[in-house]
């Protein structure tokens, strides 16, 4: 009887322990998100892709931030003054901001960061974004060697002076972008290329990088020393699942709390779009075909225009199930300068005429060319559709080549093939951010195209404060870019499709595609840890 009594008691204890530790009884403290792919770099002097920017925006901050209507507001700069000539800014650095190792933020951290990305030895593709600064272009291109001549200077620990070469109305908006974020000279010099690893990196945003299992996941946890309002969710887990079908299954099983377009296969959209947790947000992001104008036969603008005119944009938008709207304009819809009447639309007869004029009637004699696309999201279905269109309307066989995201970025930076698929999302909500990409000096211009008349128009528009006059200048520049020379062919503007669990609050997709996790919280009593995956 005693043995039986102890057996029963043991079972009761086990059962009791199980009841007191129900998975799902503890409130969830982790937001689970699919990042999609491995971020190529978390060094904000080198990062150029949206994956890396997404993380950096949550572990770092800039002098300004965007308000509800995308106007720049004070952030790490508590205030600033602009001289009467419109070219000299003086920023007052916010008191009490500390890096994650406890050291105070200084104006010198901004001066170091800006001069680091401008240093030719850094190799920052985004260095051109600071060319509004006095002598920035000259230093970056090697025309001058003295970094002291660049127009950014810490006047003291809490005062930063920035001198521009000309007025630029959008400049405060640029200061919310990663290329202008401060950096710690001592940390970078100590750790070199390894400075962005979790054990080395020093940041000052609402979250800190605490774990980076490469090609697997990244963990962000609340930065206890953050100067602003603390995040309400303790941890964000960013997994790297490049398979949309698998990622959607994770969302539907509860392993993910939020999934965007990279986690939603196009064929699943008709089933999902009527669900309460499905949303769609038009982005300041344009998808385009880029031609390497140095590679024959794409050194001939007639060939480029023929390829552009044979893209059935409406058909592609149908294939991706509403993940975009058709466009011929390079400047996106809802932004100053957008013009749907500029650009090359779908016109097979015109495409054939241009190709014939270029010396390739019905595609005869056209060499074998390669179309490169990154192996993420819906790019495969788009690439195969384009291949079919160029065969059908031009009589040209195009070979497809796909690469993993990081390899793809390296390829288009160093040796882009004849054609590649690309996209550009706004870093700040101003047309200069789009138009400056294809200037001769831009590190993000992978077409190898250079037109000095275009550059002069972009420069002129940047100085113009009157919106109507500015738009007219951009119209002229877009006609050169999209109709006369056509180094690119825009074909759709992205709609970000999202799945958001009903208990996730404060997660607000926007046209800039900036998801700031500190604003997110779980509805009390709704989100449980039951399905949270292990680290």
C-alpha positions in Angstrom: 0.0 0.0 0.0 2.9 2.4 0.8 4.4 1.8 -2.6 1.1 2.5 -4.3 0.6 5.6 -2.2 3.9 7.1 -3.3 3.2 6.2 -6.9 -0.1 8.1 -6.8 1.5 11.0 -5.0 4.3 11.2 -7.6 1.7 11.3 -10.4 -0.2 14.0 -8.7 3.0 16.1 -8.3 3.9 15.6 -11.9 0.4 16.5 -13.0 0.4 19.5 -10.7 3.7 20.8 -12.0 2.5 20.5 -15.5 -0.6 22.5 -14.7 1.4 25.3 -13.1 3.7 25.5 -16.1 1.3 25.4 -19.1 3.0 26.5 -22.2 0.8 29.5 -23.1 0.2 30.7 -19.5 3.2 33.1 -19.6 2.8 36.3 -21.6 4.9 36.4 -24.8 8.0 38.6 -24.6 9.4 37.9 -28.1 8.3 39.2 -31.4 9.0 36.7 -34.1 9.6 38.0 -37.6 11.0 36.6 -40.9 13.9 38.6 -42.1 14.2 36.5 -45.2 17.9 36.4 -45.9 21.2 37.0 -44.2 22.0 40.7 -44.0 25.1 41.4 -46.1 26.5 44.0 -43.6 25.4 45.7 -40.4 28.1 48.3 -40.9 26.0 51.4 -41.7 28.9 52.8 -43.8 28.7 49.8 -46.1 25.1 48.6 -46.0 22.9 49.3 -49.1 20.1 46.7 -48.9 16.7 46.8 -47.2 17.5 43.7 -45.0 20.5 45.3 -43.3 18.7 48.7 -43.1 15.8 47.1 -41.3 18.1 45.9 -38.5 20.2 49.0 -38.3 17.1 51.2 -37.9 16.3 49.4 -34.7 19.7 49.3 -33.1 20.7 52.9 -34.1 19.3 56.3 -34.6 20.1 59.6 -36.4 20.0 63.3 -35.8 16.4 63.4 -37.0 13.5 60.9 -37.2 10.3 60.9 -39.3 7.0 62.1 -37.9 3.6 60.8 -38.8 3.6 62.8 -42.0 7.2 62.0 -42.8 8.5 65.4 -41.9 11.8 65.4 -40.0 11.7 65.8 -36.3 14.5 66.2 -33.7 16.0 63.0 -32.4 19.6 62.7 -31.4 19.8 66.4 -32.3 17.4 68.1 -29.9 17.5 71.2 -32.1 19.2 72.9 -35.0 19.7 76.2 -36.7 20.1 77.1 -40.4 22.0 80.2 -41.4 20.3 82.8 -43.7 22.2 81.5 -46.7 20.6 78.1 -46.3 23.9 76.3 -46.3 25.1 76.0 -42.7 23.4 73.8 -40.1 24.3 73.9 -36.4 23.0 70.9 -34.5 22.7 70.7 -30.7 23.3 67.1 -29.7 20.8 65.7 -27.1 22.1 65.5 -23.6 22.1 62.1 -21.8 22.4 59.8 -24.8 24.8 57.0 -24.1 26.2 54.2 -26.2 25.4 50.6 -25.1 28.8 50.5 -23.3 27.9 53.5 -21.2 30.0 56.1 -23.0 28.2 59.4 -23.9 27.3 60.3 -27.4 29.3 63.2 -28.8 29.3 65.4 -31.9 32.6 63.9 -32.8 30.9 60.5 -33.3 29.0 62.0 -36.2 32.0 63.8 -37.7 34.0 60.5 -37.6 31.1 58.5 -39.1 30.5 60.9 -42.0 34.2 61.2 -42.8 34.6 57.4 -42.6 32.0 56.7 -45.3 33.5 59.5 -47.4 37.0 58.1 -47.1 37.7 56.3 -50.4 39.3 53.4 -48.6 36.0 52.6 -46.9 34.3 51.8 -50.2 30.9 52.9 -49.1 28.4 52.8 -52.0 26.3 55.4 -50.3 29.1 58.0 -49.9 27.5 60.0 -52.7 24.5 60.6 -50.5 26.6 63.1 -48.5 27.8 65.0 -51.6 25.6 67.9 -50.6 28.2 68.6 -47.9 31.0 71.0 -48.7 34.1 69.1 -50.2 32.5 65.7 -49.6 32.6 64.7 -53.2 36.1 66.0 -53.7 37.4 64.0 -50.7 35.5 60.8 -51.7 36.9 60.9 -55.2 40.4 61.7 -54.2 40.5 65.3 -55.5 41.5 66.4 -52.1 43.2 64.3 -49.4 42.6 66.4 -46.3 39.4 65.2 -44.5 39.6 68.4 -42.4 38.3 70.3 -45.5 35.0 68.3 -45.5 32.2 70.5 -44.2 31.3 68.6 -41.1 32.9 69.5 -37.8 32.3 68.9 -34.1 32.6 72.4 -32.6 32.5 70.9 -29.1 31.2 67.6 -27.6 27.5 68.7 -28.0 27.6 70.9 -31.2 27.9 69.7 -34.8 28.3 72.1 -37.7 27.5 71.0 -41.2 28.3 73.2 -44.2 26.6 72.5 -47.5 27.8 73.4 -51.0 24.3 74.6 -51.8 20.9 74.8 -50.1 19.0 71.5 -50.0 15.5 71.5 -48.6 15.5 67.7 -48.1 18.7 67.7 -46.0 17.1 67.3 -42.5 15.2 64.3 -43.9 18.5 62.6 -45.0 19.6 62.8 -41.4 17.2 60.0 -40.5 19.0 57.6 -42.8 21.6 55.2 -41.8 24.6 56.7 -43.7 24.5 59.7 -41.3 24.2 57.7 -38.0 27.1 58.2 -35.6 29.9 55.6 -35.1 32.5 54.9 -32.5 36.1 55.4 -33.8 37.7 53.4 -30.9 35.4 50.4 -31.4 35.9 50.2 -35.2 39.7 50.7 -35.0 39.9 48.0 -32.2 37.9 45.3 -33.9 38.3 46.1 -37.7 36.0 44.0 -39.9 34.6 42.2 -36.9 33.3 45.3 -35.2 29.6 44.5 -36.1 29.6 41.1 -34.4 27.4 41.0 -31.3 30.3 40.7 -28.9 31.9 43.9 -30.3 29.3 46.2 -31.7 28.3 49.3 -29.7 25.0 51.0 -30.5 22.5 53.4 -29.0 19.1 52.5 -30.4 16.1 51.0 -28.5 17.3 47.5 -29.2 20.8 45.9 -29.0 22.2 43.2 -31.2 22.7 40.3 -28.8 23.0 37.3 -31.1 23.8 36.7 -34.8 23.7 33.1 -35.9 24.7 33.6 -39.5 22.2 32.3 -42.1 19.9 31.3 -39.2 18.6 34.1 -37.0 19.4 37.4 -35.3 18.2 38.3 -31.8 17.6 41.9 -30.7 17.0 42.7 -27.0 16.0 45.9 -25.2 18.9 48.3 -24.7 18.6 49.0 -21.0 20.5 52.3 -21.4 18.3 53.6 -24.2 17.7 57.4 -23.8 14.1 57.4 -25.0 10.9 55.6 -24.1 11.7 51.9 -23.6 10.3 49.3 -26.0 7.4 47.3 -24.6 8.6 44.0 -26.2 11.8 42.6 -24.6 13.1 40.6 -27.6 12.8 40.5 -31.3 13.8 37.3 -33.1 14.6 37.7 -36.8 14.7 34.4 -38.6 16.3 34.0 -42.1 13.9 31.8 -44.1 14.2 32.5 -47.8 11.4 30.1 -48.7 8.0 32.0 -48.8 5.9 28.8 -48.6 7.8 27.6 -45.5 7.7 31.1 -43.9 4.0 31.3 -44.4 3.5 27.9 -42.8 5.5 29.2 -39.8 3.2 32.2 -39.6 0.1 30.1 -39.8 1.4 27.7 -37.2 2.1 30.6 -34.8 5.9 30.6 -35.0 5.9 34.0 -36.6 3.9 37.0 -35.4 4.5 39.1 -38.6 5.2 38.3 -42.2 5.7 40.6 -45.1 5.8 40.0 -48.9 9.0 37.9 -48.7 7.0 35.4 -46.7 3.9 35.2 -48.8 3.9 33.2 -52.0 1.9 35.0 -54.7 -0.4 32.0 -55.3 -1.5 32.1 -51.7 -2.6 35.7 -51.9 -6.2 35.0 -53.2 -6.7 32.8 -50.1 -5.2 35.2 -47.6 -6.4 38.6 -48.8 -9.8 38.3 -47.2 -8.4 37.4 -43.8 -8.4 40.1 -41.0 -4.7 39.8 -40.5 -3.9 40.6 -44.2 -3.0 44.2 -45.2 -1.5 45.8 -48.2 0.5 49.1 -48.3 1.7 50.9 -51.4 5.5 51.6 -51.0 7.9 54.2 -52.2 9.6 51.3 -53.9 10.0 50.9 -57.7 11.1 47.6 -59.3 13.0 48.0 -62.5 15.1 46.2 -65.2 18.7 47.6 -65.3 20.8 47.3 -68.5 24.6 47.3 -68.4 25.2 50.0 -71.1 28.9 49.0 -71.4 28.0 45.5 -72.6 27.0 45.1 -76.3 24.4 45.1 -77.6 23.0 47.1 -74.7 25.4 49.9 -75.5 22.7 50.8 -78.1 19.7 52.7 -76.6 17.5 51.3 -79.3 18.0 47.8 -77.9 17.3 48.9 -74.4 14.1 50.6 -75.5 13.0 47.5 -77.4 13.4 45.4 -74.3 11.5 48.0 -72.2 8.6 48.2 -74.6 8.2 44.4 -74.6 7.5 44.2 -70.9 3.8 43.5 -70.3 3.6 45.2 -66.9 -0.1 44.4 -66.3 0.6 40.7 -66.8 3.4 40.8 -64.3 1.3 42.5 -61.7 -1.3 39.9 -62.2 1.3 37.1 -61.7 2.4 38.6 -58.4 -1.2 38.8 -57.2 -1.4 42.5 -56.4 2.0 42.9 -54.8 2.5 45.9 -57.0 0.9 48.4 -59.4 2.2 49.1 -62.9 4.4 52.1 -63.5 6.6 53.7 -66.2 7.7 56.6 -63.9 10.9 56.2 -62.0 9.7 58.5 -59.2 7.0 56.5 -57.3 3.4 57.4 -57.0 2.4 59.8 -54.2 5.8 61.5 -54.3 6.6 64.9 -55.8 7.7 64.3 -59.4 5.7 61.2 -60.1 4.6 61.3 -63.8 2.7 58.4 -65.3 2.9 59.9 -68.7 6.7 59.6 -68.9 8.5 56.3 -69.7 8.1 53.4 -72.1 4.9 51.4 -71.8 4.1 48.0 -73.2 4.1 48.2 -77.0 5.2 45.1 -78.9 5.0 46.7 -82.4 7.2 49.6 -81.3 9.6 47.2 -79.6 10.0 45.2 -82.8 10.6 48.5 -84.7 13.3 49.6 -82.4 15.0 46.2 -82.5 14.9 46.2 -86.3 16.3 49.7 -86.4 19.1 48.5 -84.1 20.0 45.9 -86.7 18.3 42.8 -85.2 15.1 42.2 -87.2 12.9 39.7 -85.3 15.9 39.1 -83.1 18.1 37.7 -85.9 21.8 37.8 -85.1 21.2 38.9 -81.4 23.8 37.4 -79.2 23.2 35.3 -76.1 22.6 37.5 -73.1 22.1 36.9 -69.3 19.4 38.2 -67.0 20.4 38.1 -63.3 17.9 38.1 -60.5 18.2 37.6 -56.7 16.7 34.3 -55.4 14.2 35.9 -53.0 10.5 36.6 -52.8 8.5 36.4 -56.1 11.6 37.1 -58.3 11.5 33.7 -60.0 8.0 34.0 -61.4 8.8 37.6 -62.6 12.1 36.5 -64.2 10.5 33.6 -66.1 7.7 35.9 -67.3 10.2 38.4 -68.6 12.2 35.7 -70.3 9.0 34.5 -72.0 8.0 38.1 -73.1 11.4 38.8 -74.6 11.2 35.6 -76.6 7.6 36.1 -77.7 7.8 39.8 -78.7 11.5 40.2 -79.7 12.4 36.6 -80.8 15.3 36.7 -78.3 16.5 33.9 -76.0 17.6 35.3 -72.7 19.4 33.0 -70.2 18.3 33.3 -66.6 20.7 33.3 -63.7 19.8 33.6 -60.0 22.0 34.1 -57.0 21.7 34.2 -53.3 21.1 37.8 -52.1 24.6 38.6 -50.8 26.3 37.1 -53.9 23.8 38.9 -56.2 24.7 42.3 -54.5 28.4 41.6 -55.0 27.8 40.7 -58.7 25.9 43.8 -59.6 28.5 45.9 -57.8 31.5 44.4 -59.5 30.5 42.8 -62.8 26.8 43.1 -63.7 25.7 41.1 -66.7 23.8 42.5 -69.6 20.5 42.7 -67.7 19.6 42.4 -64.0 16.4 42.8 -62.0 16.6 45.5 -59.3 14.5 47.6 -57.0 14.9 50.8 -55.0 13.0 51.8 -51.9 13.1 55.3 -50.6 15.7 56.1 -47.9 13.9 59.4 -47.3 10.6 60.6 -48.9 12.0 62.9 -51.6 12.5 62.5 -55.3 16.2 63.4 -55.0 16.7 60.0 -53.3 15.5 58.3 -56.5 16.9 60.6 -59.2 20.4 60.8 -57.7 20.9 57.1 -58.0 21.6 57.2 -61.7 24.0 60.2 -61.7 27.5 59.5 -62.9 28.9 59.7 -59.3 26.4 57.4 -57.6 27.8 54.2 -56.0 24.3 52.6 -56.5 24.3 53.2 -60.3 24.9 49.6 -61.5 24.1 50.4 -65.2 27.4 52.1 -65.9 25.3 54.8 -67.6 26.5 58.4 -67.4 24.7 61.5 -68.8 26.0 64.9 -67.8 22.8 66.7 -68.9 20.8 64.4 -66.6 23.2 65.1 -63.7 22.9 68.8 -64.2 19.1 68.6 -64.1 19.2 66.5 -60.9 21.5 69.1 -59.3 19.3 72.0 -60.4 16.2 70.3 -59.0 17.9 69.7 -55.6 18.4 73.5 -55.3 14.9 74.4 -56.4 12.4 75.2 -53.5 9.3 75.8 -55.6 7.5 72.4 -55.9 6.0 73.2 -59.4 9.3 74.3 -60.9 11.1 71.3 -59.2 8.6 68.9 -60.8 9.1 70.4 -64.2 12.9 69.8 -63.9 12.4 66.2 -62.8 10.1 65.7 -65.8 12.9 66.7 -68.2 15.4 64.5 -66.3 13.0 61.5 -66.3 12.5 61.8 -70.1 16.3 61.4 -70.5 16.5 58.5 -68.1 13.5 56.6 -69.2 12.8 57.5 -72.9 16.0 58.9 -74.5 18.7 56.8 -73.1 16.7 54.2 -71.2 19.4 52.5 -69.0 16.5 51.3 -66.8 12.9 50.1 -67.4 10.6 50.6 -64.3 7.7 48.1 -64.4 5.9 48.1 -61.1 5.7 49.9 -57.8 5.6 47.6 -54.8 2.6 46.9 -52.6 3.9 45.5 -49.3 1.6 42.6 -48.4 1.6 41.8 -44.7 0.2 39.2 -42.3 0.0 40.6 -38.8 -1.4 38.6 -35.9 -4.4 40.3 -34.3 -2.6 40.5 -30.9 0.3 42.5 -32.4 -0.3 46.2 -32.0 1.6 49.3 -33.0 3.2 47.5 -36.1 2.3 50.0 -38.9 3.6 49.3 -42.4 4.3 52.5 -44.2 5.4 53.7 -47.7 9.1 53.8 -46.5 8.8 50.2 -45.3 10.3 51.2 -42.0 9.2 48.8 -39.2 10.3 50.3 -35.9 10.0 47.5 -33.3 10.0 49.8 -30.2 6.5 50.9 -31.2 5.2 47.4 -31.2 3.4 45.7 -28.3 1.2 42.7 -27.6 -2.4 43.1 -26.7 -2.7 42.2 -23.0 -3.8 38.7 -22.3 -3.9 37.7 -25.9 -0.4 36.7 -26.9 1.1 33.7 -25.2 4.4 31.8 -25.4 2.7 28.6 -26.5 4.1 28.5 -30.0 7.3 30.6 -29.6 10.2 28.7 -31.2 13.3 28.0 -29.3 16.3 30.2 -29.8 
